[in-house]
Amino acid sequence: MKIAYVQPFSGISGDMTLGALVDLGFSPDELCALPAALGLTGVTIAIHPVQRGVFRAKQVDVRCEAAQPHRHLHHVRAILEGGALPAPVAERAVAVFTRLAEAEAHVHGEPVEKVHFHEVGAADAIVDIAGACLGFHRLGVEAVHVGPIVVGSGTVESAHGTLPVPAPATARLLEGVPVDFTPLAGERTTPTGAALAVTLASGFGPPPPFRLLAQGVGAGGRDPKDRANVLRILLGETSAASGDATTHRRTIAVVETTLDDASPQTVAHVAQRLLEIGARDAFVTPVLMKKGRPGVTVTALCDPGRVDDVATLLFRETSAIGLRVRHEERFELAREEARVRLPEGEVRLKVVTLPDGSRRARPEYESLAELARASGANLEALAARALAAWDAARA
């Protein structure tokens, strides 16, 4: 399995990420054509080699010849989903921007739908994020691992005035992530770079053992003397014989509370709301509490950076007066989405790769249910035919 190990020893930004991916072999021509593919007018890309300390690097410069409008998340989503991007790339890019919008909304105390992206929503950020997702896709990267992220020091100027480093949105994005406060001058990690790292990462810290294939180095615009302003990405391949080739390891937070006075309607509502705000999973377990009272334990699994959001919802929507939080390691099989076309319509499938290299697919329930309702076909029959179509496409 191909993996990428991102080394943000001097920080990470969108343009640094693009430069490293181009240095690894991502097509410069395809990157330069990206603004037109997204329908962004007056936007061009320049790529040139530079020297940063001992590093020979690629610098990517996204140039906007005309003023770009302030955009909301729904504007950015429409651009990404309506552009000529492969479906998995558009989905990842939307996820990165959604993470960015949630951080900005938290910082400014307003709903996600009302966030004006300002700098991060400008055309260059759209190109940075879409280009990075496309670059990892074109290079065949199946898992991204990220080392400790250097954030820099001092202050940075923004549309909201002078801000401390890391900027508030950057700090929000990096909650639960290993960071390095080595006192390098200036902002070294931008909100765009942080959003890319936390959204695309399969794990933080050292990667699993891998065979090194290539290294790519992307340069930032500044050339400070304290440390080379570059981002390095190592491209590698894990060994199928190691047993870890298809397994990702990540740290996950487990948040739970036990209730003895919640109605079934409330519990069902809370479980659904937990998923909507970003929990990776939510479930309810019957328990027998003190004094013989039946109750339930509500459990949410989430990224460490989302613990506060989960806790806020549980306190607001239930009678809980205390929560338990612990961090655990989770092993995950590499997964991807596939789509098959049946006479009734399209079905999405989740495909995982097993440690022995074989692949297993399961139709997504929501996709099946929607098609069954629309067509009147039997859900189980649709599932069986979708799997048969997936098998046939692989033959």
N, C-alpha and C positions, 0 to 999 in steps of 0.2 A: 504494500500500500504506500502511495506517495504521501509524504507529510512535509509540512513547512515549519521550520523553527524560526520564529521572529525574535530578533535580538534588539530590543529598544534601549541599548546602553547609552544612547544620547537622545532618547525620546522617540516619539512616533507622530507623524502627521500624514495626511492624505497624500500629499505630493511625494513625500519620502517613500511611502509604500508603493506608489506607482513606479517611481524610479527603480526600486529594488526589483519589482516584478519584470520591468522591461529588461533590466540587466540580467535577469534569469532566463529570458527568452520570450516573454510576452511580446507579441508583434507590435512594433511601434506604429505601423500603418493602421492596424485595427484600433489602437488607442487613439490615434489622431482622427480617425473617422467617427469616434464615439459621439462627440457633440452633435453632429448631423444626424446620427442614428437615434439620438434622444430628442431631436427636434429643437435643440438649443441654438438659436441664431446669434451671430456675432461672437461666437466662442471658438477659439482655436487653441491648439496644443503645440508647444515647442519642446523638443527633447534634445539635450546636448550633454556630452561628457564633461565632467569637472573633476578636480582634485580636491579632496578634503583630508588634510593631514596626509597619512600614508595611504589613504583609500582612493582608488580610482572609482568613480561613481557615476551614475546617471541622474541628471536633474530634469524633472518634468515641470514645465511651467504652463499652467492653464491661464489663458488670457481672454478677458472679456472686453471686446471692443465697444460694446454699448452697455448702458446701465441695465442692470437686471432687477426685476421686481422682487419685493419681499414676498415670500411664499409661505403658505401653511402646509401642514403635513399632507393634506389631501391633494394639493397641487403637485407636490413632489412625487407622491404615489402615482398619480396619473401619468407623469412624465416617465417614470421608471417602468410602469406596467404597459404603457403605450408605445415604448421604444422597441427597437429591434434587438432585444436582449433575450438569450435563452431563458426559459421559464425559471430554472433554479437560480440563475444569476439575479433576475428581477426580484425574486422572492427574498434572497439574502440582502440585496440592496435596500429593499423596503424595510426589512427587519433592522438594519443598521440605522436608517433614518428614524424609524419609530423609537428606537432606544435613545437616539439623540433628542427627539421631541419630548420624550418622557423626562429626560434629565433637565431640559430647559424649562418645562412646565413646572417641575418640582422647585427649581431655583426661583422662578418668578411667581410661584403661587397662583397659577392659573391653569385652566383645563388644557389638555394637549391640543384640542382643536383650535385654540385661540393663539397658539404660539406662533410668533413671527420669527423665522429662522435667522434673519439678518445675515451675518457673515456665513454661518454654517449652512444656510439655506440658499446661498448664492450659487450661481451656475458652476463655479469651480468646485464647490463641495459636492454637488451632484455628480460631476465628472469624476472627482476623486473616489467617491464611494462606489459608483457604478463600475468605474475602471478597475478598482481593486478587486471587487467581487468577480468581474469578468476575467481579470488576470489570473487569480487563483484557479478559476474554472478551466481556463485554457491550458494552464500548466498541469492539469490533472491532479491538483492537490485535494486529498480526501480528508485531511485532518490538519488543523493549525494549532501549534503550541507556541506560547508566548512567554518569554522570560520576564524578569522584574522590569517594570516600566519606570524609566527616569522621567521626572516631571519638570525639573528645573527649579529656579528660584527667582525672587524679586517680584516684579509686577508686569502686567501686560495691558496694553490699551485696547479697548473694545468699543462697540457701539453704546455700551452702558457705562463708559468711563474707565478709569484705572481700576484694575482688579488684581488681587493677589494671585500668585502662581502656586498650585494649579488653579485655573479659573474655576468658579463654582460649578459650572456644568461638567467640566472635566473631573473634578473631585467626586461629584455624584456618580458619574459613570464608572469610576475606578473603585468604588466601595466594594470591599471584599476581594480586591485584586492585589497581588504583591507589587508594591511601589518602592522606588529608590529615590531618596531625597538628597542624593549627592548634590552639593551646592554649585551646580552649573548655572551660569548667568542666563537669565531670560526664560521664556516659556519654551520648554522642549517637547511637551506633549500637548497637542491641541484637542479640542472636543471631537473633531472629526477622527483624528488618529485614535483617541480613546474609544470611541464608538465602534470603529472597525475592530480593534483588538478584543474588546469584551464580547462583541456579538459573534465574531468568526472563530474565536478560540475554542478548541476542544478541551484545553486545559492550560493551566499556568504553571510555570516551573520547568524543570528539565524534561525534555521529550523522552520517549522510549528509545532504546538503542536503534540506530538506523545507519544505513549505508549512505554516505554523503555523495550526492550527485553534482551539486553546483552551489555556488553562492552568488547572491545578487546584492548590490549595494546601491541604495537610493540616497540622494543628497537633499538636505534642506536648503533654503535660499540663503541663509546667513552662514558665515564662515568664522565662528568664534575661535579663539586660541586655546580655550581651556580643554576642549575635547572635540574630536572630529564630529561634525554635525551630520551624521549619517545613520541610516537604519540598515541593518544587515538581515537578510533572510536566507537561511540555509535550506536547500531543497534536498530531501532524502527519501530513502525507500526502506521501509521496515521489512524484516525477513519473515516470510510466512511460517518458517520453522520455529520462530521464537514464541509463538502462541499469543503474541500481543499485536500482531499485524492488523487485526480488525477491531481491536478494543481501544476505546478512548477512556481515559481516566480524568475525572473532574471532581472538584470539591463542591458539595451541594449542602444547602442548609435545610434542616428539618424543623419545621415550626408546628407545634401542636398544642391543643388545649382540650380539656375534658369538661363536658357539660352535662348537667342532670336536669335542666329545665328548658331545653330547647325543643320547639315543635319540629316535627318532620319537615314541614314546609320551610322553616327557617334554615335547617341544616342543608336541605337540597339547594336552597338559594345561595347560601354561603359557599358551598362546594363549587357551584358554577361560577360565582363571582371571583373566587380565587384563581380559577383558570383564566378568566378574562383579564385579570390584572397582571398576568405573566407567570403564575406558578407553573412549574413543569408538570405537576400532578397534584391532585387533591383527593382524599378519600376519607371515609367515615367508618369507624370501628365500634361495634356495640361493646360496652363494658359494664361490669357490676361495681358500683361505687360504694363508699362507706355507708353504713346504716342500711345496706341492702338495696339501695336505690339504683335502678337501671339508668344508664346514661350512654353517651357517645364520646369518642375521641375524634376530633377533627384534625387531620394531619395535612400539611401542605409541604411539598418539596419545591424549593426555589433556588435560584442563584443567590450567593451570599449578598450581592448588592441589592436584592429585592426584599430582604427580611423586614425592613421598616414598612414597606408597602403592605406586605402580608399581615404584619402585626396590627397596623392601623385598621385594616379591614376587619380583622377578627374582633378587635375591641369595639369597633363601631357597629358591627352587624350581629354580634352575639352578646350574651351576658357574661362573657369571660372577664375575670379580673386578674388573670395571670396566664403567661404563656411559657412553654419550654422551647428552647432553641438549642440545637446542637449542629455541628458540622461533621459530615461524613464523606468518605470517598465513594464515588459511584463509578462503576465500570459500564461502558456503553458500547454496543456494537456499532460499527460504522453504518450509517444509513443514508438513504437518498430517496427522492420521490420519483416515481414513474407514472406514466399515464397510458391507458389503452382506450381504444375507441370501439364501442359496441354499437349495434344498430340503434339502441335507445339513447346513446350519448356517451360522454367521456367518463371514465372511472379513474380516480387517483389511487395509487398503491404506495405503501411504504416498503422499501426494499432494504434488507440488512445483509451484511456480509459476515458469515460465520468464521470462526478461527481456522477452519480447514480450507477456507477460500470459496466455499459454496455460497450461494445466495438464496435468500428466502423472501417471499413477497406476501403481503397481506393487504387486501383492499381496505381503504379508509372507510370507516363506518359512515361518516357524514356524507361522503361522496356517494356511497351506495344508497343510503336512505333518501337522499335528494332525488336520485335517478329513479328509485322505486316509486316514490310518490308521484313523480312527473309522468312516468310511463305506465304505472300499474303493474309492472313486472314483479315477480317474486324476488325478495332481497337475496335469499340464499342462492337462487339460480343465477342472479346477476354476479354474485361473488365468484361462483364456480366458473362462469364464462369469462370473467375478467382475468382470473388466474390462468385459465387455458390460453387466453389471448397473449398474456405476458410470456408464458412458456413458449408459445409459437413464435413470438418475436425474437426470442433468444436463440431459437434453433438455427 
